[in-house]
Amino acid sequence: MIAMMNTPRRKWNVSAPDEKTERLVWESLSRAGLIEIGPNEFPDRIRDMKNLVISRLNELLEQKSAMKERESAAYSLGTLKKLETTLQQHPPKSGRSRS
Amino acid sequence: MKPPIQPVRTAVDWPPEAGQLISFRTDEGWKTGFVKEVRWGLVWRDFILEDARVIPEHKVEGCPQPPPRRNVSDVTQDEREFWEERLVSMAESGLDPHEREQSFWAELNQYLAYTYLRFKQPGHQVPNAEHRLGT
């Protein structure tokens, strides 16, 4: 059973025909430390992604034609900043059980 | 180390259906749980267990290699913004992402992976990524 999370029920086009490309994508995610983020790694990973989005946003600002992508990137940057700020106000509690 | 339970599964009967017992990797070794549902996230599938734990598909014993993945371009703007608003809402409500295998941890992890795939440029490396090789 495959259930969508609050999204229309349809089968996604999972990527896949090129196994080599897929392996490279997963390796890339692993190198970036994003396949399984440790409990105390979120601040670092959020900061990494903020820097990535800022870098892309700077490129888009030089392109007059990429308005929609620019707005989308700015929105996502805002989300990352909100998450960062909010999580800073809720630091990990000591003694918490983690697997 | 082998999982305690090694279900015989092939690509044909993957993913496991609701009610089936699965084994999955954790930092503490292999654990098991009963599948309640399987749902797509922004990048990969999560297995929701009957006790509400959320297990990424790639940690589950028998997962195809490489694991199935959604293309970034398949995620609509509406879906992305829905995820973003929900994550902020979860954070503001005081949910703790440090609780591994809980929904906030799982969704935040997927969102950051999605963001990386969405914005990374060819040849780009996340700063200090070399220190995380092998993670």
gemmi code that builds the backbone of each chain (N, CA, C; Angstrom):
import gemmi

chains = {
    "A": [
        ("MET", (0.846, -1.182, 0.000), (0.000, 0.000, 0.000), (0.884, 1.235, 0.000)),
        ("ILE", (0.601, 2.116, -0.902), (1.366, 3.347, -0.957), (0.407, 4.495, -0.721)),
        ("ALA", (0.673, 5.249, 0.307), (-0.223, 6.363, 0.616), (0.506, 7.673, 0.419)),
        ("MET", (-0.133, 8.623, -0.191), (0.458, 9.939, -0.355), (0.206, 10.736, 0.919)),
        ("MET", (1.114, 11.632, 1.224), (0.966, 12.429, 2.423), (0.273, 13.735, 2.064)),
        ("ASN", (-1.010, 13.776, 2.272), (-1.787, 14.978, 1.997), (-1.593, 15.483, 0.582)),
        ("THR", (-1.380, 14.595, -0.312), (-1.237, 14.986, -1.714), (-2.141, 14.077, -2.521)),
        ("PRO", (-2.483, 14.500, -3.712), (-3.373, 13.668, -4.520), (-2.793, 12.276, -4.703)),
        ("ARG", (-3.689, 11.281, -4.715), (-3.225, 9.912, -4.895), (-2.871, 9.683, -6.350)),
        ("ARG", (-1.632, 9.536, -6.623), (-1.193, 9.147, -7.950), (0.188, 8.562, -7.827)),
        ("LYS", (0.587, 7.843, -8.827), (1.898, 7.214, -8.773), (2.935, 8.219, -9.253)),
        ("TRP", (3.956, 8.437, -8.397), (4.996, 9.371, -8.784), (5.892, 8.749, -9.841)),
        ("ASN", (6.460, 9.598, -10.641), (7.462, 9.122, -11.585), (8.779, 9.000, -10.844)),
        ("VAL", (8.980, 7.881, -10.219), (10.251, 7.738, -9.527), (11.336, 7.658, -10.567)),
        ("SER", (12.448, 8.320, -10.254), (13.536, 8.338, -11.185), (14.071, 6.937, -11.258)),
        ("ALA", (14.723, 6.648, -12.341), (15.312, 5.384, -12.209), (15.952, 4.681, -13.320)),
        ("PRO", (15.690, 5.019, -14.494), (16.197, 4.120, -15.497), (17.706, 3.996, -15.443)),
        ("ASP", (18.378, 5.071, -15.078), (19.832, 5.056, -15.099), (20.350, 4.742, -13.692)),
        ("GLU", (20.728, 3.485, -13.484), (21.141, 3.065, -12.151), (22.398, 3.792, -11.692)),
        ("LYS", (23.311, 4.029, -12.635), (24.558, 4.709, -12.267), (24.266, 6.125, -11.756)),
        ("THR", (23.378, 6.818, -12.464), (23.017, 8.170, -12.037), (22.374, 8.143, -10.661)),
        ("GLU", (21.495, 7.169, -10.463), (20.825, 7.062, -9.165), (21.824, 6.838, -8.037)),
        ("ARG", (22.773, 5.960, -8.283), (23.784, 5.707, -7.244), (24.567, 6.979, -6.938)),
        ("LEU", (24.873, 7.756, -7.980), (25.620, 9.000, -7.777), (24.811, 9.990, -6.939)),
        ("VAL", (23.501, 10.034, -7.198), (22.651, 10.950, -6.434), (22.657, 10.557, -4.958)),
        ("TRP", (22.498, 9.258, -4.688), (22.496, 8.806, -3.297), (23.848, 9.034, -2.639)),
        ("GLU", (24.918, 8.813, -3.394), (26.253, 9.069, -2.836), (26.422, 10.559, -2.530)),
        ("SER", (25.888, 11.383, -3.414), (25.962, 12.825, -3.204), (25.219, 13.230, -1.927)),
        ("LEU", (24.039, 12.654, -1.737), (23.286, 12.946, -0.513), (24.047, 12.473, 0.726)),
        ("SER", (24.693, 11.322, 0.588), (25.448, 10.781, 1.714), (26.629, 11.679, 2.063)),
        ("ARG", (27.344, 12.129, 1.024), (28.502, 13.015, 1.264), (28.070, 14.307, 1.932)),
        ("ALA", (26.874, 14.763, 1.567), (26.370, 16.008, 2.156), (25.800, 15.788, 3.558)),
        ("GLY", (25.813, 14.536, 3.994), (25.325, 14.233, 5.343), (23.823, 14.365, 5.470)),
        ("LEU", (23.095, 14.068, 4.392), (21.661, 14.338, 4.386), (20.788, 13.093, 4.302)),
        ("ILE", (21.400, 11.930, 4.259), (20.568, 10.718, 4.181), (19.971, 10.396, 5.535)),
        ("GLU", (20.763, 10.540, 6.550), (20.240, 10.331, 7.900), (20.906, 11.330, 8.836)),
        ("ILE", (20.199, 12.402, 9.090), (20.764, 13.485, 9.884), (20.693, 13.128, 11.368)),
        ("GLY", (21.831, 13.202, 12.012), (21.882, 12.889, 13.438), (21.132, 13.930, 14.257)),
        ("PRO", (20.693, 13.543, 15.432), (19.869, 14.431, 16.265), (20.490, 15.804, 16.512)),
        ("ASN", (21.808, 15.853, 16.590), (22.432, 17.139, 16.882), (23.004, 17.825, 15.648)),
        ("GLU", (22.714, 17.295, 14.491), (23.300, 17.832, 13.260), (22.386, 18.795, 12.508)),
        ("PHE", (21.151, 18.939, 12.961), (20.224, 19.787, 12.208), (20.707, 21.228, 12.052)),
        ("PRO", (21.234, 21.869, 13.101), (21.687, 23.251, 12.900), (22.731, 23.372, 11.785)),
        ("ASP", (23.672, 22.434, 11.745), (24.709, 22.483, 10.711), (24.125, 22.231, 9.324)),
        ("ARG", (23.222, 21.244, 9.238), (22.664, 20.920, 7.920), (21.763, 22.055, 7.424)),
        ("ILE", (21.015, 22.662, 8.335), (20.163, 23.794, 7.920), (21.042, 24.939, 7.439)),
        ("ARG", (22.135, 25.178, 8.143), (23.043, 26.246, 7.728), (23.653, 25.938, 6.359)),
        ("ASP", (24.036, 24.683, 6.156), (24.570, 24.283, 4.843), (23.567, 24.574, 3.731)),
        ("MET", (22.308, 24.205, 3.980), (21.292, 24.395, 2.945), (20.968, 25.872, 2.745)),
        ("LYS", (21.027, 26.649, 3.815), (20.837, 28.095, 3.653), (21.915, 28.656, 2.739)),
        ("ASN", (23.153, 28.246, 2.968), (24.257, 28.743, 2.136), (24.092, 28.316, 0.681)),
        ("LEU", (23.584, 27.103, 0.503), (23.366, 26.595, -0.854), (22.298, 27.428, -1.566)),
        ("VAL", (21.212, 27.703, -0.859), (20.120, 28.481, -1.467), (20.582, 29.914, -1.732)),
        ("ILE", (21.325, 30.479, -0.803), (21.827, 31.848, -1.001), (22.726, 31.915, -2.237)),
        ("SER", (23.550, 30.882, -2.380), (24.447, 30.839, -3.536), (23.641, 30.808, -4.836)),
        ("ARG", (22.602, 29.978, -4.849), (21.762, 29.882, -6.043), (20.982, 31.178, -6.261)),
        ("LEU", (20.534, 31.765, -5.165), (19.778, 33.015, -5.260), (20.633, 34.124, -5.859)),
        ("ASN", (21.897, 34.156, -5.472), (22.797, 35.157, -6.040), (22.934, 34.981, -7.545)),
        ("GLU", (23.000, 33.728, -7.979), (23.066, 33.479, -9.423), (21.793, 33.940, -10.111)),
        ("LEU", (20.668, 33.657, -9.475), (19.386, 34.011, -10.092), (19.187, 35.522, -10.153)),
        ("LEU", (19.746, 36.223, -9.182), (19.599, 37.682, -9.176), (20.295, 38.324, -10.367)),
        ("GLU", (21.256, 37.604, -10.915), (21.956, 38.125, -12.096), (21.201, 37.826, -13.386)),
        ("GLN", (20.176, 36.961, -13.252), (19.385, 36.599, -14.427), (18.027, 37.294, -14.337)),
        ("LYS", (17.735, 38.111, -15.299), (16.473, 38.849, -15.230), (15.265, 37.978, -15.545)),
        ("SER", (15.508, 36.819, -16.125), (14.386, 36.005, -16.599), (13.929, 34.947, -15.598)),
        ("ALA", (14.632, 34.831, -14.497), (14.334, 33.720, -13.584), (13.530, 34.181, -12.381)),
        ("MET", (12.550, 35.028, -12.616), (11.800, 35.624, -11.508), (11.087, 34.575, -10.656)),
        ("LYS", (10.437, 33.614, -11.317), (9.666, 32.630, -10.560), (10.573, 31.773, -9.679)),
        ("GLU", (11.689, 31.313, -10.241), (12.611, 30.493, -9.465), (13.219, 31.312, -8.330)),
        ("ARG", (13.441, 32.610, -8.620), (14.004, 33.486, -7.595), (13.046, 33.608, -6.399)),
        ("GLU", (11.787, 33.813, -6.726), (10.790, 33.937, -5.659), (10.690, 32.634, -4.853)),
        ("SER", (10.734, 31.520, -5.584), (10.643, 30.212, -4.934), (11.841, 29.970, -4.026)),
        ("ALA", (13.024, 30.338, -4.506), (14.239, 30.161, -3.702), (14.198, 31.057, -2.462)),
        ("ALA", (13.713, 32.281, -2.656), (13.633, 33.208, -1.524), (12.658, 32.681, -0.470)),
        ("TYR", (11.566, 32.093, -0.929), (10.573, 31.519, -0.003), (11.202, 30.385, 0.797)),
        ("SER", (11.935, 29.522, 0.096), (12.579, 28.390, 0.782), (13.657, 28.876, 1.747)),
        ("LEU", (14.361, 29.916, 1.355), (15.368, 30.481, 2.263), (14.694, 30.996, 3.537)),
        ("GLY", (13.545, 31.628, 3.347), (12.789, 32.106, 4.504), (12.377, 30.956, 5.419)),
        ("THR", (11.969, 29.855, 4.796), (11.580, 28.674, 5.587), (12.761, 28.168, 6.398)),
        ("LEU", (13.922, 28.070, 5.750), (15.105, 27.565, 6.449), (15.482, 28.485, 7.613)),
        ("LYS", (15.356, 29.793, 7.399), (15.686, 30.733, 8.471), (14.710, 30.591, 9.645)),
        ("LYS", (13.423, 30.410, 9.309), (12.434, 30.230, 10.379), (12.721, 28.957, 11.167)),
        ("LEU", (13.040, 27.884, 10.437), (13.342, 26.619, 11.113), (14.568, 26.772, 12.003)),
        ("GLU", (15.578, 27.442, 11.470), (16.810, 27.636, 12.241), (16.533, 28.412, 13.519)),
        ("THR", (15.798, 29.503, 13.368), (15.501, 30.355, 14.523), (14.665, 29.616, 15.558)),
        ("THR", (13.651, 28.918, 15.063), (12.757, 28.215, 15.985), (13.474, 27.097, 16.718)),
        ("LEU", (14.298, 26.349, 15.982), (14.994, 25.230, 16.622), (16.041, 25.715, 17.617)),
        ("GLN", (16.573, 26.919, 17.375), (17.530, 27.472, 18.345), (16.857, 27.753, 19.682)),
        ("GLN", (15.549, 28.018, 19.583), (14.804, 28.290, 20.815), (14.405, 27.004, 21.532)),
        ("HIS", (14.566, 25.883, 20.823), (14.229, 24.576, 21.412), (15.430, 23.648, 21.299)),
        ("PRO", (16.496, 23.919, 22.042), (17.674, 23.057, 21.958), (17.356, 21.651, 22.439)),
        ("PRO", (18.173, 20.679, 22.022), (17.908, 19.307, 22.444), (17.933, 19.185, 23.962)),
        ("LYS", (17.008, 18.368, 24.472), (16.974, 18.143, 25.910), (17.955, 17.038, 26.260)),
        ("SER", (18.639, 17.195, 27.356), (19.609, 16.176, 27.743), (18.903, 14.952, 28.277)),
        ("GLY", (19.566, 13.823, 28.108), (19.021, 12.591, 28.642), (17.927, 11.988, 27.801)),
        ("ARG", (17.683, 12.584, 26.620), (16.619, 12.079, 25.756), (17.038, 10.773, 25.113)),
        ("SER", (16.116, 9.863, 25.005), (16.468, 8.597, 24.402), (16.493, 8.718, 22.899)),
        ("ARG", (17.532, 8.230, 22.292), (17.671, 8.299, 20.839), (18.122, 6.964, 20.331)),
        ("SER", (17.657, 6.635, 19.166), (18.119, 5.379, 18.592), (19.206, 5.643, 17.583)),
    ],
    "B": [
        ("MET", (26.684, -7.304, 10.483), (25.691, -7.872, 11.381), (24.384, -8.067, 10.621)),
        ("LYS", (23.825, -9.225, 10.749), (22.594, -9.539, 10.039), (21.386, -9.105, 10.869)),
        ("PRO", (20.326, -8.722, 10.187), (19.110, -8.392, 10.931), (18.540, -9.641, 11.575)),
        ("PRO", (17.788, -9.470, 12.657), (17.249, -10.633, 13.354), (16.245, -11.398, 12.508)),
        ("ILE", (15.597, -10.672, 11.623), (14.613, -11.320, 10.773), (14.985, -11.003, 9.333)),
        ("GLN", (15.062, -12.009, 8.524), (15.440, -11.783, 7.138), (14.316, -12.237, 6.213)),
        ("PRO", (13.335, -11.371, 6.023), (12.232, -11.755, 5.157), (12.725, -11.931, 3.729)),
        ("VAL", (12.180, -12.920, 3.071), (12.542, -13.138, 1.674), (11.652, -12.253, 0.822)),
        ("ARG", (12.236, -11.204, 0.274), (11.451, -10.309, -0.558), (12.188, -10.068, -1.866)),
        ("THR", (11.440, -9.879, -2.902), (12.024, -9.572, -4.197), (11.476, -8.228, -4.639)),
        ("ALA", (12.007, -7.727, -5.739), (11.533, -6.449, -6.255), (10.034, -6.499, -6.542)),
        ("VAL", (9.540, -7.702, -6.804), (8.124, -7.839, -7.150), (7.235, -7.538, -5.944)),
        ("ASP", (7.646, -8.009, -4.771), (6.781, -7.786, -3.610), (7.307, -6.671, -2.704)),
        ("TRP", (8.018, -5.739, -3.309), (8.491, -4.570, -2.566), (7.655, -3.372, -2.963)),
        ("PRO", (7.246, -2.482, -2.129), (7.531, -2.469, -0.690), (6.601, -3.414, 0.075)),
        ("PRO", (6.988, -3.731, 1.306), (6.132, -4.558, 2.154), (4.767, -3.895, 2.344)),
        ("GLU", (3.770, -4.702, 2.528), (2.421, -4.167, 2.698), (2.104, -3.944, 4.171)),
        ("ALA", (1.007, -3.253, 4.380), (0.554, -2.991, 5.753), (0.408, -4.305, 6.509)),
        ("GLY", (0.870, -4.300, 7.751), (0.748, -5.480, 8.595), (1.976, -6.372, 8.572)),
        ("GLN", (2.851, -6.151, 7.586), (4.039, -7.002, 7.501), (5.114, -6.534, 8.481)),
        ("LEU", (5.888, -7.502, 8.947), (6.987, -7.199, 9.860), (8.228, -6.857, 9.050)),
        ("ILE", (8.894, -5.761, 9.419), (10.134, -5.386, 8.730), (11.271, -5.255, 9.746)),
        ("SER", (12.500, -5.382, 9.239), (13.693, -5.118, 10.039), (14.347, -3.869, 9.470)),
        ("PHE", (14.893, -3.036, 10.335), (15.544, -1.820, 9.853), (16.758, -1.494, 10.719)),
        ("ARG", (17.727, -0.827, 10.075), (18.981, -0.475, 10.742), (18.805, 0.741, 11.641)),
        ("THR", (19.434, 0.713, 12.793), (19.522, 1.905, 13.647), (20.946, 1.954, 14.182)),
        ("ASP", (21.264, 3.056, 14.849), (22.593, 3.158, 15.452), (22.802, 2.102, 16.530)),
        ("GLU", (21.707, 1.587, 17.036), (21.789, 0.590, 18.102), (21.661, -0.831, 17.580)),
        ("GLY", (21.693, -0.983, 16.278), (21.547, -2.308, 15.692), (20.218, -2.437, 14.965)),
        ("TRP", (19.865, -3.655, 14.666), (18.636, -3.897, 13.928), (17.431, -3.890, 14.850)),
        ("LYS", (16.353, -3.286, 14.354), (15.093, -3.297, 15.083), (14.004, -3.781, 14.145)),
        ("THR", (12.865, -4.054, 14.707), (11.748, -4.533, 13.889), (10.476, -3.754, 14.217)),
        ("GLY", (9.529, -3.842, 13.329), (8.238, -3.206, 13.560), (7.257, -3.618, 12.480)),
        ("PHE", (5.984, -3.383, 12.744), (4.947, -3.740, 11.783), (4.553, -2.511, 10.956)),
        ("VAL", (4.491, -2.698, 9.657), (4.180, -1.594, 8.751), (2.705, -1.215, 8.866)),
        ("LYS", (2.471, 0.088, 9.022), (1.095, 0.590, 8.980), (0.789, 1.119, 7.579)),
        ("GLU", (1.741, 1.900, 7.058), (1.583, 2.386, 5.697), (2.924, 2.824, 5.133)),
        ("VAL", (2.977, 2.939, 3.831), (4.178, 3.424, 3.160), (3.789, 4.685, 2.415)),
        ("ARG", (4.534, 5.753, 2.627), (4.152, 7.002, 1.963), (5.375, 7.689, 1.351)),
        ("TRP", (5.136, 8.352, 0.254), (6.207, 9.101, -0.383), (6.429, 10.425, 0.324)),
        ("GLY", (7.689, 10.756, 0.522), (8.051, 12.078, 0.992), (8.514, 12.888, -0.201)),
        ("LEU", (9.294, 13.926, 0.048), (9.777, 14.776, -1.045), (10.861, 14.082, -1.857)),
        ("VAL", (11.554, 13.129, -1.258), (12.648, 12.447, -1.964), (12.469, 10.932, -1.940)),
        ("TRP", (12.236, 10.382, -0.773), (12.157, 8.928, -0.654), (10.875, 8.527, 0.064)),
        ("ARG", (10.667, 7.211, 0.146), (9.494, 6.704, 0.849), (9.818, 6.502, 2.326)),
        ("ASP", (8.839, 6.753, 3.138), (8.943, 6.463, 4.569), (7.978, 5.343, 4.909)),
        ("PHE", (8.426, 4.448, 5.785), (7.563, 3.394, 6.290), (7.043, 3.846, 7.658)),
        ("ILE", (5.746, 3.989, 7.737), (5.141, 4.370, 9.009), (4.768, 3.078, 9.725)),
        ("LEU", (5.297, 2.901, 10.918), (5.021, 1.674, 11.663), (3.777, 1.837, 12.539)),
        ("GLU", (3.283, 0.722, 12.989), (2.054, 0.763, 13.790), (2.234, 1.517, 15.095)),
        ("ASP", (3.487, 1.609, 15.574), (3.734, 2.368, 16.806), (4.129, 3.811, 16.502)),
        ("ALA", (3.906, 4.263, 15.247), (4.107, 5.653, 14.808), (5.556, 5.999, 14.480)),
        ("ARG", (6.467, 5.075, 14.628), (7.824, 5.376, 14.201), (7.857, 5.536, 12.688)),
        ("VAL", (8.756, 6.387, 12.216), (8.880, 6.646, 10.780), (10.265, 6.180, 10.332)),
        ("ILE", (10.293, 5.213, 9.433), (11.554, 4.614, 9.012), (11.780, 4.869, 7.526)),
        ("PRO", (12.867, 5.557, 7.168), (13.157, 5.763, 5.739), (13.359, 4.419, 5.033)),
        ("GLU", (12.872, 4.337, 3.820), (12.914, 3.066, 3.091), (14.332, 2.502, 2.977)),
        ("HIS", (15.324, 3.396, 2.799), (16.683, 2.901, 2.565), (17.305, 2.255, 3.806)),
        ("LYS", (16.636, 2.366, 4.958), (17.146, 1.708, 6.166), (16.508, 0.338, 6.386)),
        ("VAL", (15.559, 0.011, 5.547), (14.796, -1.226, 5.756), (15.470, -2.389, 5.042)),
        ("GLU", (15.557, -3.496, 5.750), (16.153, -4.693, 5.185), (15.409, -5.110, 3.916)),
        ("GLY", (16.171, -5.346, 2.846), (15.564, -5.797, 1.598), (15.253, -4.678, 0.630)),
        ("CYS", (15.547, -3.420, 1.026), (15.275, -2.291, 0.130), (16.099, -2.424, -1.148)),
        ("PRO", (15.499, -2.198, -2.305), (16.252, -2.261, -3.560), (17.406, -1.255, -3.556)),
        ("GLN", (18.461, -1.592, -4.267), (19.615, -0.690, -4.381), (19.862, -0.337, -5.846)),
        ("PRO", (19.983, 0.936, -6.188), (19.737, 2.081, -5.310), (18.254, 2.183, -4.970)),
        ("PRO", (17.964, 2.806, -3.833), (16.567, 2.912, -3.417), (15.755, 3.773, -4.390)),
        ("PRO", (14.452, 3.531, -4.478), (13.610, 4.382, -5.327), (13.658, 5.829, -4.832)),
        ("ARG", (13.479, 6.753, -5.760), (13.586, 8.172, -5.403), (12.684, 8.977, -6.322)),
        ("ARG", (12.125, 10.050, -5.775), (11.346, 10.955, -6.612), (12.262, 11.964, -7.265)),
        ("ASN", (11.903, 12.356, -8.468), (12.621, 13.453, -9.094), (12.193, 14.767, -8.440)),
        ("VAL", (13.154, 15.653, -8.262), (12.844, 16.956, -7.671), (11.747, 17.658, -8.478)),
        ("SER", (11.792, 17.482, -9.780), (10.827, 18.166, -10.646), (9.405, 17.629, -10.483)),
        ("ASP", (9.251, 16.490, -9.842), (7.908, 15.940, -9.610), (7.195, 16.620, -8.449)),
        ("VAL", (7.950, 17.354, -7.651), (7.354, 18.037, -6.497), (6.805, 19.380, -6.969)),
        ("THR", (5.515, 19.574, -6.827), (4.906, 20.826, -7.278), (5.181, 21.940, -6.274)),
        ("GLN", (4.999, 23.152, -6.740), (5.181, 24.299, -5.854), (4.205, 24.216, -4.678)),
        ("ASP", (2.968, 23.828, -4.962), (1.977, 23.723, -3.895), (2.400, 22.697, -2.841)),
        ("GLU", (2.891, 21.549, -3.329), (3.304, 20.509, -2.387), (4.488, 20.979, -1.558)),
        ("ARG", (5.461, 21.619, -2.229), (6.643, 22.106, -1.510), (6.245, 23.118, -0.436)),
        ("GLU", (5.385, 24.054, -0.815), (5.002, 25.087, 0.145), (4.186, 24.495, 1.295)),
        ("PHE", (3.405, 23.465, 0.967), (2.650, 22.785, 2.026), (3.612, 22.176, 3.040)),
        ("TRP", (4.662, 21.497, 2.539), (5.674, 20.896, 3.423), (6.371, 21.979, 4.246)),
        ("GLU", (6.723, 23.079, 3.576), (7.451, 24.133, 4.274), (6.612, 24.717, 5.407)),
        ("GLU", (5.339, 24.965, 5.099), (4.471, 25.537, 6.130), (4.262, 24.553, 7.282)),
        ("ARG", (4.129, 23.290, 6.932), (3.921, 22.296, 7.987), (5.167, 22.150, 8.870)),
        ("LEU", (6.357, 22.171, 8.248), (7.583, 22.060, 9.040), (7.721, 23.231, 10.008)),
        ("VAL", (7.454, 24.431, 9.508), (7.548, 25.607, 10.377), (6.522, 25.500, 11.499)),
        ("SER", (5.329, 25.036, 11.140), (4.283, 24.872, 12.148), (4.696, 23.848, 13.213)),
        ("MET", (5.303, 22.742, 12.765), (5.751, 21.715, 13.710), (6.829, 22.271, 14.630)),
        ("ALA", (7.749, 23.046, 14.039), (8.832, 23.622, 14.846), (8.267, 24.603, 15.866)),
        ("GLU", (7.333, 25.451, 15.406), (6.779, 26.473, 16.293), (5.919, 25.858, 17.398)),
        ("SER", (5.383, 24.674, 17.118), (4.543, 24.038, 18.136), (5.379, 23.322, 19.201)),
        ("GLY", (6.705, 23.356, 19.005), (7.583, 22.783, 20.021), (7.966, 21.340, 19.799)),
        ("LEU", (7.573, 20.768, 18.651), (8.001, 19.400, 18.376), (9.525, 19.353, 18.310)),
        ("ASP", (10.069, 18.261, 18.732), (11.521, 18.145, 18.850), (12.092, 17.276, 17.732)),
        ("PRO", (12.885, 17.891, 16.832), (13.451, 17.094, 15.727), (14.554, 16.154, 16.184)),
        ("HIS", (14.951, 16.293, 17.448), (16.002, 15.406, 17.942), (15.466, 14.025, 18.275)),
        ("GLU", (14.148, 13.886, 18.227), (13.532, 12.581, 18.472), (13.589, 11.779, 17.183)),
        ("ARG", (14.604, 10.976, 17.062), (14.781, 10.187, 15.848), (13.618, 9.215, 15.668)),
        ("GLU", (13.295, 8.986, 14.419), (12.206, 8.083, 14.027), (10.829, 8.662, 14.302)),
        ("GLN", (10.764, 9.930, 14.658), (9.465, 10.578, 14.777), (9.225, 11.435, 13.535)),
        ("SER", (7.975, 11.825, 13.324), (7.620, 12.435, 12.042), (8.359, 13.748, 11.772)),
        ("PHE", (8.578, 14.575, 12.778), (9.255, 15.851, 12.528), (10.687, 15.609, 12.064)),
        ("TRP", (11.370, 14.704, 12.761), (12.739, 14.359, 12.354), (12.740, 13.852, 10.910)),
        ("ALA", (11.810, 12.974, 10.592), (11.772, 12.362, 9.264), (11.461, 13.399, 8.188)),
        ("GLU", (10.506, 14.274, 8.463), (10.110, 15.244, 7.442), (11.164, 16.324, 7.255)),
        ("LEU", (11.794, 16.750, 8.355), (12.841, 17.756, 8.237), (14.043, 17.182, 7.485)),
        ("ASN", (14.360, 15.923, 7.762), (15.458, 15.269, 7.059), (15.180, 15.244, 5.548)),
        ("GLN", (13.959, 14.863, 5.198), (13.622, 14.801, 3.767), (13.637, 16.186, 3.125)),
        ("TYR", (13.152, 17.174, 3.843), (13.108, 18.522, 3.278), (14.517, 19.035, 2.986)),
        ("LEU", (15.448, 18.767, 3.893), (16.818, 19.229, 3.677), (17.470, 18.467, 2.518)),
        ("ALA", (17.199, 17.177, 2.410), (17.726, 16.406, 1.280), (17.131, 16.918, -0.034)),
        ("TYR", (15.844, 17.196, -0.013), (15.166, 17.734, -1.207), (15.761, 19.090, -1.594)),
        ("THR", (15.976, 19.938, -0.594), (16.523, 21.271, -0.862), (17.909, 21.163, -1.494)),
        ("TYR", (18.682, 20.215, -0.999), (20.015, 20.007, -1.561), (19.923, 19.597, -3.032)),
        ("LEU", (19.065, 18.617, -3.321), (18.950, 18.147, -4.704), (18.374, 19.233, -5.612)),
        ("ARG", (17.556, 20.068, -5.040), (16.904, 21.113, -5.836), (17.873, 22.222, -6.224)),
        ("PHE", (18.781, 22.567, -5.329), (19.616, 23.733, -5.569), (21.073, 23.428, -5.892)),
        ("LYS", (21.506, 22.234, -5.673), (22.934, 21.969, -5.892), (23.251, 22.082, -7.378)),
        ("GLN", (24.383, 22.594, -7.642), (24.849, 22.735, -9.005), (25.883, 21.652, -9.281)),
        ("PRO", (26.072, 21.268, -10.545), (27.071, 20.237, -10.853), (28.430, 20.603, -10.276)),
        ("GLY", (29.023, 19.653, -9.601), (30.357, 19.875, -9.043), (30.350, 20.566, -7.695)),
        ("HIS", (29.131, 21.005, -7.279), (29.063, 21.708, -5.994), (29.254, 20.739, -4.835)),
        ("GLN", (29.951, 21.205, -3.823), (30.112, 20.412, -2.606), (29.652, 21.251, -1.434)),
        ("VAL", (28.877, 20.652, -0.575), (28.483, 21.347, 0.643), (29.733, 21.575, 1.475)),
        ("PRO", (29.902, 22.780, 2.053), (31.090, 23.040, 2.864), (31.324, 21.947, 3.895)),
        ("ASN", (32.579, 21.537, 4.016), (32.976, 20.508, 4.992), (32.365, 19.142, 4.719)),
        ("ALA", (31.812, 18.982, 3.522), (31.169, 17.710, 3.209), (32.167, 16.558, 3.289)),
        ("GLU", (33.430, 16.875, 3.002), (34.410, 15.791, 3.021), (34.524, 15.159, 4.404)),
        ("HIS", (34.160, 15.936, 5.433), (34.237, 15.395, 6.789), (33.121, 14.417, 7.068)),
        ("ARG", (32.120, 14.394, 6.163), (30.979, 13.529, 6.415), (30.981, 12.326, 5.495)),
        ("LEU", (32.070, 12.155, 4.762), (32.144, 10.993, 3.892), (31.935, 9.740, 4.709)),
        ("GLY", (31.173, 8.853, 4.162), (30.943, 7.598, 4.854), (29.786, 7.642, 5.824)),
        ("THR", (29.104, 8.789, 5.898), (27.956, 8.836, 6.809), (26.779, 8.137, 6.186)),
    ],
}
model = gemmi.Model(1)
for chain_id, residues in chains.items():
    chain = gemmi.Chain(chain_id)
    for i, (resn, *xyz) in enumerate(residues, 1):
        res = gemmi.Residue()
        res.name, res.seqid = resn, gemmi.SeqId(i, " ")
        for name, pos in zip(("N", "CA", "C"), xyz):
            atom = gemmi.Atom()
            atom.name, atom.element = name, gemmi.Element(name[0])
            atom.pos, atom.b_iso = gemmi.Position(*pos), 0.0
            res.add_atom(atom)
        chain.add_residue(res)
    model.add_chain(chain)
structure = gemmi.Structure()
structure.add_model(model)
structure.setup_entities()
